[in-house]
Amino acid sequence: MTTNAPKEPDMFGNDADFLLSLHRTHAAELRAEAAADRLARSVPRRGTRDWFGRRQHAGRTGDARR
């Protein structure tokens, strides 16, 4: 007895198009992450600032005002 019912897809099958698209997506994510890392390393870091957001000046201490 033969049936003409469509074959159900195997849940863990080797669908080449799916695996290729998955690989390409992962590769694109890795490239984007590497580009973000390169950009973060190329931007100079800002100096430390006090709580008010202004830079500390060495010549403006309390001892200099006496």
Residue frames as qw, qx, qy, qz and C-alpha x, y, z in Angstrom:
[[0.000, 0.890, 0.456, 0.000, 0.00, 0.00, 0.00],
 [0.433, 0.108, 0.022, 0.895, 1.46, 3.33, -1.04],
 [0.053, -0.854, -0.429, 0.288, 0.37, 6.74, 0.14],
 [0.430, 0.591, 0.157, 0.665, 0.87, 10.06, -1.54],
 [0.402, -0.894, -0.176, 0.093, 1.07, 11.95, 1.74],
 [0.318, 0.820, -0.329, 0.342, 3.90, 14.50, 1.89],
 [0.758, -0.078, -0.468, 0.448, 6.92, 13.38, 3.85],
 [0.381, -0.920, -0.087, -0.006, 7.28, 15.26, 7.10],
 [0.368, 0.740, -0.435, 0.358, 10.61, 17.04, 7.53],
 [0.778, -0.200, -0.464, 0.373, 13.03, 15.42, 9.89],
 [0.339, -0.935, -0.099, 0.010, 13.48, 17.65, 12.94],
 [0.472, -0.711, 0.399, 0.335, 17.23, 17.11, 13.07],
 [0.824, 0.446, 0.274, 0.215, 17.86, 16.66, 9.36],
 [0.478, -0.332, 0.281, 0.763, 20.80, 18.00, 7.38],
 [0.389, 0.853, 0.347, 0.026, 19.10, 20.76, 5.45],
 [0.644, 0.079, 0.112, 0.753, 22.02, 22.25, 3.53],
 [0.079, 0.676, 0.212, 0.701, 20.36, 25.62, 2.93],
 [0.553, -0.802, -0.151, -0.169, 19.49, 26.00, 6.61],
 [0.798, -0.392, 0.017, 0.458, 22.99, 25.05, 7.75],
 [0.509, 0.311, 0.167, 0.785, 24.56, 27.43, 5.25],
 [0.128, -0.778, -0.182, -0.587, 22.35, 30.33, 6.32],
 [0.706, -0.698, -0.106, 0.057, 23.09, 29.54, 9.96],
 [0.757, -0.124, 0.072, 0.637, 26.83, 29.55, 9.24],
 [0.299, 0.516, 0.193, 0.779, 26.61, 32.84, 7.35],
 [0.376, -0.830, -0.191, -0.365, 24.61, 34.47, 10.12],
 [0.773, -0.572, -0.028, 0.274, 27.09, 33.36, 12.76],
 [0.653, 0.107, 0.138, 0.737, 30.03, 34.51, 10.63],
 [0.068, 0.703, 0.203, 0.678, 28.39, 37.92, 10.17],
 [0.571, -0.801, -0.129, -0.126, 27.86, 38.22, 13.93],
 [0.796, -0.334, 0.046, 0.503, 31.51, 37.39, 14.57],
 [0.463, 0.374, 0.183, 0.783, 32.65, 39.97, 12.02],
 [0.192, -0.811, -0.197, -0.516, 30.42, 42.64, 13.59],
 [0.717, -0.684, -0.071, 0.110, 31.73, 41.83, 17.06],
 [0.736, -0.085, 0.107, 0.663, 35.34, 42.02, 15.85],
 [0.242, 0.590, 0.210, 0.741, 34.65, 45.36, 14.18],
 [0.425, -0.842, -0.155, -0.296, 33.11, 46.73, 17.39],
 [0.794, -0.485, 0.005, 0.365, 36.16, 45.57, 19.36],
 [0.593, 0.207, 0.163, 0.761, 38.51, 47.24, 16.89],
 [0.020, -0.753, -0.211, -0.623, 36.53, 50.47, 17.08],
 [0.617, -0.776, -0.120, -0.053, 36.55, 50.41, 20.88],
 [0.775, -0.302, 0.078, 0.550, 40.34, 49.96, 20.91],
 [0.465, 0.401, 0.224, 0.757, 40.89, 52.77, 18.40],
 [0.191, -0.849, -0.184, -0.456, 39.01, 55.42, 20.40],
 [0.312, 0.318, -0.575, 0.686, 41.20, 57.02, 23.08],
 [0.446, -0.561, -0.671, 0.188, 39.99, 56.70, 26.64],
 [0.125, -0.848, -0.048, -0.512, 38.87, 59.78, 28.49],
 [0.259, 0.325, -0.632, 0.654, 40.78, 60.90, 31.53],
 [0.338, -0.470, -0.764, 0.285, 39.41, 60.45, 35.01],
 [0.120, -0.543, -0.095, -0.825, 37.10, 63.15, 36.29],
 [0.044, -0.001, 0.717, -0.696, 35.79, 64.06, 39.71],
 [0.173, 0.462, 0.836, -0.239, 32.15, 63.83, 40.76],
 [0.247, 0.721, 0.206, -0.613, 31.18, 67.14, 39.15],
 [0.746, 0.555, 0.333, 0.157, 32.61, 66.21, 35.75],
 [0.211, 0.943, -0.249, 0.056, 35.50, 68.67, 35.77],
 [0.807, 0.260, -0.379, 0.370, 39.13, 67.74, 35.56],
 [0.632, -0.716, -0.071, 0.289, 41.31, 68.01, 38.61],
 [0.421, 0.801, -0.214, 0.367, 43.98, 70.69, 38.26],
 [0.759, -0.130, -0.390, 0.505, 47.20, 70.12, 40.20],
 [0.261, 0.250, -0.180, 0.915, 47.72, 73.86, 40.78],
 [0.419, -0.480, -0.138, -0.759, 44.30, 74.40, 42.40],
 [0.583, -0.264, -0.727, 0.249, 44.79, 72.80, 45.79],
 [0.420, -0.858, -0.284, -0.085, 43.75, 74.27, 49.15],
 [0.677, -0.445, -0.007, 0.586, 47.40, 74.77, 50.18],
 [0.433, 0.275, 0.273, 0.814, 48.06, 77.21, 47.32],
 [0.122, -0.792, -0.359, -0.479, 45.42, 79.66, 48.58],
 [0.600, -0.699, -0.242, 0.304, 47.09, 80.31, 51.94]]
